[in-house]
């Protein structure tokens, strides 16, 4: 049986608020695209950890690191987020 962690992201834009759920592999895919398309620092994403990856302390730590990662990306693109980031955060479904 394979278990994987899903990270819940609360997104707020103006009066709109919604929840997005992603696995670490989704963050990794997003990051690879941003590194190649937007020249984002390849070390910005918290590293993948194999040992104890589902331990509560690691999950909580990674949750915080991924939150910082997303906040950093949004600061880097204050006016218009790259399409891949907008799609990741489901902006297309909630913000017109």
N, C-alpha and C positions, 0 to 999 in steps of 0.2 A: 504494500500500500504506500502510495506516495502522497505526502502532505506538502502543501505550499501555503505560504503566508500571503494574505491579501491586505493591502494597505488602503485605508479609507481616507479620502481627501475631501475636505470641506472647502468648496470654492465659493467666494463672494465677489460679485462685481456689481457695484451700485446697490440697487435694491434686490438684485437677483442672488439667490443662494442655492447651491445644489451639492450633491455628493457624487464623487467618482471613486471607483474601486480599481486598483491595479496591483499586479504582482511585481516583484522586483524585476523580473525579466522584461516587463513592459517599460519600466524606468530605464533599463539598460538599452533597450531598442531605441527609445526616445533619445537617450544620450548619444548613442552612436550616430544618429541622424543629425543631431545638433552639432556634434564635433565636426562632421564632414561638411555640412551645409553652412553653418554659422560660425565655425572656428571657435566653439566653446572649449574651454580648458578641459582636456580629457581626464584630469584628476578631480574634477568637480563632483562627480558622482561618487557616493560612498562605495567602497569596494565590496565585491561579492564575497561572502564568507561561507565556507563549507561546513566546518565543524560547529556543531551547536546552533545551526542556523534557525531552528525553531524554538530555541530557549526563550523564555519570556523576557529576560534582560536584553538579549540581542535584538529581539523584535522591537522592544520599546526604544532601544538606542537607534536602531535603523530607522524607525518611524520618525524620530526627531531629526536625524541626518537627512532623510528624504524631504522633510518639510523645509529644512534650511536650503536644500538643493533647489526645490521649486521656487522658494522665495527669492533666491539668488538669480534664477533665470528670469523671473518677472521683473526684478530690478534692472537686469541687463537689457530688457526689452520693454521699457516703460510705456511706449505709445502703442506699438503693435507687436503682439507676440508672433513668432514664426508659426506658420500654418501647422507644422507637426506638433508644436506645443499647444496651440489652440485646440487642435483635435484631441490631444491627450487629455486635456482638461474639459473637453466637451463644450467649449465656448459656442460652437456652431449650433448646439441644441437649445441654448438658453439666452444668448445675447445676440441681438440683431443690430 
